[in-house]
Amino acid sequence: MNTKLTLAIFPLIGCSGCENALLDAWRVNDDLFNNFEIIYSPLLADFEEPDHVDVGIVTGNVRFHEDINKLLRWHKKSKVLVALGSCACYGGIPGLLNLQNIQSVINDIYSPKISLDNYDMPKLIENVKSIAEFVNIDIAIPGCPPPKNLIIKLFEHLLKGEPLILPDKSVCNECPLNTSEDKVIRNIKRFSLEPITPNKCFLEEGVLCLGPITRTGCDARCIKVNTPCRGCMGYLYNIDEAVVKFLSSISSMIDEKPRNIDIDKIKDLTGLLYRFTLASSKLNFIKRG
């Protein structure tokens, strides 16, 4: 008798990075993952879609009407539904497309000289959306890609039948560059274009790092390879509230005489602050021309 929990990986619109992260975690922890059997994953093999499954893992975001139908169908088939990755949890980087008029985007991609009328093109919905817009999620594991340690914790909790609660602390709590000293910003730097001091807090260097408002769980992996936090784990608070808190805290850190503060060095503030979460924010509802 097969006592393994059945597992289905349901992909929507994504890059397959989440599936690769899952397989990486599987590869280093056979004892744990041998308690599960993958019975559906278009990325891995040509399986038929199952009628029911113990654990359904959804990756990617919703972009087409067809995606909504798939998602509703998978939700009914799964005892436990998991949103894996920033796209599934928040809409991800493709959510930035919501700032544009969809017809103008199509015109940019396809030559106006080519007619699409005779092609069976999938029907787009107006905005990129996270899966939580359509179904209830039992467990959400963010990250771009999701951290290996969180994926392992996910399967440990699935095996025990327990919910997985994400930490309620910020990336700064596990950042090796964080100090207890008050931080002062004397200028703004564009990361990768200007020299920065090694082993010093990015914010103190004038590089906008989203660690203060981003949920921990990633072991500060970007910062440990000398890259500021991008916010892929999602924010500790409501998305728009977190952005306001971040801007307020940055303002309080700026030197009283900011002679060297060049705000023009921040080329895309919206893209920086809402890189992974715009599709789940209030900005998502702004009327576009």
N, C-alpha and C positions, 0 to 999 in steps of 0.2 A: 504494500500500500504506500502511495506517495504522500509523505507528510510535509513536503516542502510547500512554502507559500508561493503561489503563482504571482508572477510579476509581468506587467505589460508596460512598455515605454511608448507613449503616444506623442509623436512629434507634431507640432504646429509650425508656425513660421519662425525659424531659427537657423543657427549656424552649425548645429550638431556638437558644439563645444560642451554642452551639458551632458550629452550622452558619453562623450569621451572622458569627461571628468568622472562619471559614474563607473565606467569601465576601468579607469586608473585605480579608483578606490577598491573595486572588486579584485583587481589583480594582486593587491598587496594584503588582502584579508580573506583568503579562501575559506577559512574556518567559519567565518560569519556568513559570507555570501553563499556558501554551499547549502544554506537553509532556504534558499530562494531558487525558483526556476523561472527563467525568462521564457514566456510563451508567446510574446508578441513584441517585435521591435523591427520596423521597416529598415532601420539602419544596419541591423545585424544579419537578418535573414528574411526570406520570403515566407513569413508565417501568415496564416489566415487570422483575421481578427477574431478574438475569442468572444464567446457569449457572456462570460463573466470572469472576473479575476479578483484575487485577494487584494493586490496593490496595483493601482494605476498611477503611473508617473507621467505627468504632462510637461513637456518642454516647449518653449517658444511662445509667441503671442498670437492674438487673433487679428487677422487682417482681411480675410475673405468671409463671405456669408457661409461658404462651405465649412470653414473652421468652426463656426458656431454650432452647426449641425453635428460635426464630429465630436466636439467637446460635450455637448448634451448627451450624446450617445455613450461616450466613454464614462461620463459621470454615473450613468445608470448601471454600467457594467462593473464598476469598481466598488469593492467594499470600503477601501480607503483610497482617497484621491490626494496625490501629492503634487504640488506645484514646484518644479525644480528649475532654478535659475532666475535671473533678474527679469528676463522677458516674460516668463510665466507669472511671476509675482507682481511685477510693476509695469510691464510693457517693454522695458529694456531700451536699448539705444534706438531701435526702429521707431519708438514712440516719438522721437524728435521730429519725425515726418509730420506729426500732427500740427506743427506750426505752419505747414505749407498747404496750399490748395491742392487737392489730390489731382485735379485735372491738369494743373500746371506741371505737376511731377510726371504724370503720364506723358505729357507733351515733351518734357525734357528727355525722357527715356526712349520714346518711340518717335521716329521721324514722321512728321505730318504728311509726308508723301506716301506713307504706307498705310493702307486701310486695314483696320482691325475688325471691321464689321463681319467678315466671313469666318472669323476665328472664334472658337468656343473658349472665350476668355473667362476666367473665374471672376465673379462679381465682387468688387471691393466694397467693404463697409467704409463709412466716412472717416473713421479714426482707427488707428492702432489701439488695441485694448488688452489689458491683462485678463487672465482667465477668470479672476474673481468677479469680473463684471457679469458673468453668466452662470457660474456654478459656485457652490460652497466648497471651499478647500479644507481638507482635514489637517494637512501639514504643509507649510511653505518653507522651502529652503532656497534663499536667494544666493546671489553671487554670480559673477561673470568671469570665469565659470564658477560653479559652487565649490567651496573648499572641500578638499578630500576628507578632512576630519569631521566636517558636518555631515557629509554623505554617510560616513561610517556610523556616526551617532544616529542618523536617521534609520538605518537598517537595524541597529541594536534596539531602538525603540519599537520599530515595526515588529520585530521578532517577539518582543515582550508584550506587544499590544498596548503600549503606552504612548501618550501624546508627547511630542517634542516641542519644548518651549525654548525659543531663542533667547540669548542673553539680553539683558536690558541695560548694558553698558556700552560706551562708545569705543571706537577703535583706539582712541587716546589712552584708554586704560591698559592696553597691551602693547602700546607703541614704545619701541626701545629709545626713541628720540625725545620722549616726553619728560619734562622736568617740572618740579613744583614751582619754579620761578614764574613771576608774572611776565607775560610775553609782550613785546613791543614790536610793532611793524614800522620800519622807517622808509621802506620803499617797496615797490611791487616788481616782482621778477617774473619773466616768462620761463617756465620750466623747460629745460633742455636747450634754451637759447642763451642763457646767462649762467656764469659760474656760481655755484652755491658752496657753502661751507659744509664739509662732511660731518656727519654725526651731530647735526644741529637741527632742531625742529624746523620743518618746512615753513610754518607760519612765521616764525621769527626771521626767516630768510626772505620773507615776502612772497613766497610761493603759496597759492591758495590750495590748501589741503583740507578735505572734507572730513577728516578724522573726528573732529569734535561732535559732529551730529550723526555720524554713520554708526550703525549697529555693529558691535564686535562679533566675532565668531570666525574670522578669517585668519587670526593670528598675525594681523598686521603684515600680511605677505607682500603687499606692494611696497610698503615703507621699508621693509627689510631688504629690498633690492633697489633702494634709493629712488623710489617713485612715490609721489604724493597720493593719498587716498582719493579715489574717484567716486566713492559712494555706492559701489555696486551691491553692497549688502543691504541697502535700504536705510532709511533714517529712523532714529529713535522715536521721533514724534510724528504727528501728522506731517505729510510731506511739505506743504506750504508753510506750516508753522516752523518746521525745522529750517527752511531756507531763511525765513525772517530772523530766527535766532542766530543763524550763522552770520548773516550780514550785520546784525547788531553787535555781535561779539567782535567781528573784524573791525568795525568802526571804533569800538572801545580800545582796541589794541594799537590803533594808529597813533604815532607820535603827535604830541600837541603842535609841533611845528613841522608838518609834513612837506618839507621842501622838495623831497625827492619822490613823492608819491605821484606816479604817472598812471592814472586810471585807464588810459588808452591801451595799456599793456594787457588789460583783460579783454581779449578779443571777442569772446562769446560767453557772456555771463550766464545766459539761459542754458546754453549747452553744458556749461560747467556744473551748474547747480542742479539741473534736471536731466543729466545725461542718461540715467537709467529709469527715472521715475516720472517723466513728464506725462505719460499716458494715464497715470493715476492721480495727477494733480489737478488743481483748479485751472491751470493754464490750458489744460486739454479742452476746455469749453469756450475758449476765446474764438469769436467769429473771424474766419479768415476770408480774404478777398479772392 
